[in-house]
């Protein structure tokens, strides 16, 4: 995993292991990493809390492209 607490404020992609054994990805801006929990703000403005203990992989990714006007 290449995401660290120093990456707060950057856009990240995290893969987490769910209780079912499946994996789920979370992409967004890493808002905080405290007490073993990463908070990621998705493009939809939803904030997802991911316990560091269930992270399978993570990396910093480029900024999201601008949204196209409708």
SETI-641743 format. One record per residue: y, z, x of N, C-alpha, C in turn; residue in one letter. Coordinates in nm, 3 decimals. Layout:
<nodes>
Y / Z / X / Y / Z / X / Y / Z / X / A
...
</nodes>
This chain:
<nodes>
-0.118 / 0.000 / 0.084 / 0.000 / 0.000 / 0.000 / 0.123 / 0.000 / 0.089 / X
0.221 / -0.080 / 0.053 / 0.340 / -0.090 / 0.136 / 0.465 / -0.033 / 0.070 / X
0.453 / 0.029 / -0.046 / 0.567 / 0.091 / -0.112 / 0.577 / 0.236 / -0.065 / X
0.700 / 0.277 / -0.031 / 0.724 / 0.414 / 0.015 / 0.845 / 0.471 / -0.061 / X
0.870 / 0.600 / -0.051 / 0.989 / 0.656 / -0.115 / 1.119 / 0.591 / -0.065 / X
1.117 / 0.532 / 0.052 / 1.237 / 0.464 / 0.104 / 1.269 / 0.338 / 0.023 / X
1.177 / 0.293 / -0.062 / 1.198 / 0.171 / -0.141 / 1.265 / 0.197 / -0.276 / X
1.306 / 0.320 / -0.302 / 1.377 / 0.350 / -0.426 / 1.499 / 0.258 / -0.434 / X
1.516 / 0.194 / -0.551 / 1.626 / 0.099 / -0.570 / 1.583 / -0.046 / -0.554 / X
1.464 / -0.068 / -0.503 / 1.413 / -0.204 / -0.483 / 1.316 / -0.240 / -0.594 / X
1.294 / -0.370 / -0.613 / 1.197 / -0.418 / -0.713 / 1.059 / -0.414 / -0.653 / X
0.965 / -0.356 / -0.728 / 0.829 / -0.339 / -0.677 / 0.726 / -0.388 / -0.779 / X
0.607 / -0.414 / -0.729 / 0.491 / -0.444 / -0.812 / 0.386 / -0.340 / -0.777 / X
0.341 / -0.265 / -0.877 / 0.243 / -0.159 / -0.856 / 0.117 / -0.189 / -0.937 / X
0.003 / -0.167 / -0.879 / -0.125 / -0.177 / -0.952 / -0.180 / -0.036 / -0.963 / X
-0.206 / 0.004 / -1.088 / -0.257 / 0.139 / -1.113 / -0.395 / 0.130 / -1.179 / X
-0.475 / 0.230 / -1.154 / -0.608 / 0.236 / -1.215 / -0.600 / 0.320 / -1.341 / X
-0.642 / 0.263 / -1.452 / -0.639 / 0.332 / -1.581 / -0.762 / 0.421 / -1.597 / X
-0.758 / 0.518 / -1.689 / -0.874 / 0.605 / -1.711 / -1.000 / 0.529 / -1.749 / X
-0.985 / 0.409 / -1.805 / -1.100 / 0.327 / -1.846 / -1.167 / 0.259 / -1.727 / X
-1.102 / 0.267 / -1.609 / -1.154 / 0.200 / -1.491 / -1.091 / 0.064 / -1.469 / X
-1.015 / 0.015 / -1.568 / -0.945 / -0.112 / -1.554 / -0.817 / -0.091 / -1.475 / X
-0.753 / -0.202 / -1.439 / -0.628 / -0.196 / -1.365 / -0.515 / -0.253 / -1.450 / X
-0.396 / -0.205 / -1.424 / -0.277 / -0.252 / -1.494 / -0.164 / -0.261 / -1.393 / X
-0.081 / -0.363 / -1.407 / 0.032 / -0.382 / -1.316 / 0.162 / -0.340 / -1.381 / X
0.251 / -0.285 / -1.300 / 0.385 / -0.248 / -1.343 / 0.481 / -0.313 / -1.245 / X
0.576 / -0.391 / -1.298 / 0.676 / -0.458 / -1.212 / 0.813 / -0.415 / -1.261 / X
0.898 / -0.373 / -1.167 / 1.034 / -0.334 / -1.200 / 1.100 / -0.266 / -1.083 / X
1.213 / -0.206 / -1.109 / 1.291 / -0.139 / -1.005 / 1.242 / 0.005 / -0.993 / X
1.207 / 0.043 / -0.872 / 1.163 / 0.180 / -0.844 / 1.285 / 0.271 / -0.850 / X
1.292 / 0.354 / -0.954 / 1.408 / 0.441 / -0.972 / 1.396 / 0.573 / -0.897 / X
1.274 / 0.624 / -0.890 / 1.256 / 0.749 / -0.816 / 1.110 / 0.766 / -0.778 / X
1.091 / 0.853 / -0.679 / 0.956 / 0.891 / -0.635 / 0.965 / 1.038 / -0.600 / X
0.926 / 1.122 / -0.694 / 0.938 / 1.267 / -0.674 / 0.817 / 1.338 / -0.732 / X
0.773 / 1.441 / -0.665 / 0.661 / 1.524 / -0.711 / 0.537 / 1.441 / -0.742 / X
0.514 / 1.336 / -0.661 / 0.395 / 1.254 / -0.678 / 0.398 / 1.158 / -0.795 / X
0.516 / 1.134 / -0.852 / 0.530 / 1.041 / -0.965 / 0.636 / 0.937 / -0.934 / X
0.600 / 0.810 / -0.953 / 0.695 / 0.700 / -0.935 / 0.749 / 0.661 / -1.072 / X
0.880 / 0.644 / -1.081 / 0.942 / 0.598 / -1.206 / 0.993 / 0.457 / -1.183 / X
0.944 / 0.364 / -1.265 / 0.978 / 0.223 / -1.251 / 1.045 / 0.175 / -1.380 / X
1.162 / 0.112 / -1.366 / 1.232 / 0.056 / -1.481 / 1.199 / -0.092 / -1.491 / X
1.133 / -0.128 / -1.601 / 1.095 / -0.267 / -1.625 / 1.216 / -0.349 / -1.669 / X
1.198 / -0.480 / -1.670 / 1.304 / -0.572 / -1.712 / 1.349 / -0.544 / -1.855 / X
1.260 / -0.491 / -1.937 / 1.290 / -0.459 / -2.077 / 1.368 / -0.329 / -2.091 / X
1.395 / -0.262 / -1.980 / 1.465 / -0.133 / -1.972 / 1.372 / -0.015 / -1.999 / X
1.245 / -0.042 / -2.024 / 1.146 / 0.065 / -2.041 / 1.121 / 0.131 / -1.905 / X
1.111 / 0.263 / -1.904 / 1.079 / 0.336 / -1.782 / 0.933 / 0.379 / -1.788 / X
0.858 / 0.344 / -1.683 / 0.716 / 0.377 / -1.675 / 0.697 / 0.478 / -1.562 / X
0.626 / 0.586 / -1.590 / 0.595 / 0.685 / -1.488 / 0.452 / 0.660 / -1.440 / X
0.436 / 0.646 / -1.310 / 0.306 / 0.617 / -1.251 / 0.273 / 0.728 / -1.150 / X
0.170 / 0.809 / -1.176 / 0.130 / 0.908 / -1.076 / 0.082 / 0.839 / -0.949 / X
0.129 / 0.885 / -0.835 / 0.089 / 0.824 / -0.708 / -0.062 / 0.830 / -0.688 / X
-0.127 / 0.928 / -0.748 / -0.272 / 0.946 / -0.731 / -0.353 / 0.832 / -0.791 / X
-0.296 / 0.756 / -0.886 / -0.373 / 0.648 / -0.948 / -0.332 / 0.510 / -0.897 / X
-0.244 / 0.505 / -0.795 / -0.202 / 0.377 / -0.739 / -0.316 / 0.314 / -0.659 / X
-0.342 / 0.188 / -0.685 / -0.442 / 0.114 / -0.610 / -0.374 / 0.025 / -0.506 / X
-0.254 / -0.025 / -0.538 / -0.180 / -0.114 / -0.449 / -0.035 / -0.117 / -0.491 / X
0.050 / -0.159 / -0.401 / 0.191 / -0.173 / -0.433 / 0.263 / -0.250 / -0.324 / X
0.367 / -0.322 / -0.365 / 0.447 / -0.395 / -0.266 / 0.586 / -0.418 / -0.320 / X
0.680 / -0.440 / -0.229 / 0.816 / -0.477 / -0.265 / 0.815 / -0.626 / -0.294 / X
0.881 / -0.667 / -0.402 / 0.886 / -0.808 / -0.442 / 1.032 / -0.853 / -0.452 / X
1.055 / -0.984 / -0.449 / 1.193 / -1.034 / -0.458 / 1.257 / -0.998 / -0.592 / X
1.390 / -0.998 / -0.595 / 1.458 / -0.971 / -0.722 / 1.415 / -1.070 / -0.830 / X
1.422 / -1.025 / -0.954 / 1.385 / -1.112 / -1.066 / 1.485 / -1.226 / -1.078 / X
1.438 / -1.345 / -1.115 / 1.533 / -1.455 / -1.136 / 1.622 / -1.424 / -1.255 / X
1.742 / -1.479 / -1.259 / 1.830 / -1.452 / -1.372 / 1.771 / -1.506 / -1.502 / X
1.797 / -1.436 / -1.610 / 1.747 / -1.480 / -1.740 / 1.821 / -1.605 / -1.782 / X
1.746 / -1.696 / -1.844 / 1.805 / -1.821 / -1.891 / 1.873 / -1.797 / -2.025 / X
1.991 / -1.855 / -2.045 / 2.059 / -1.838 / -2.175 / 1.978 / -1.905 / -2.286 / X
1.988 / -1.848 / -2.404 / 1.915 / -1.905 / -2.519 / 2.001 / -1.995 / -2.600 / X
</nodes>
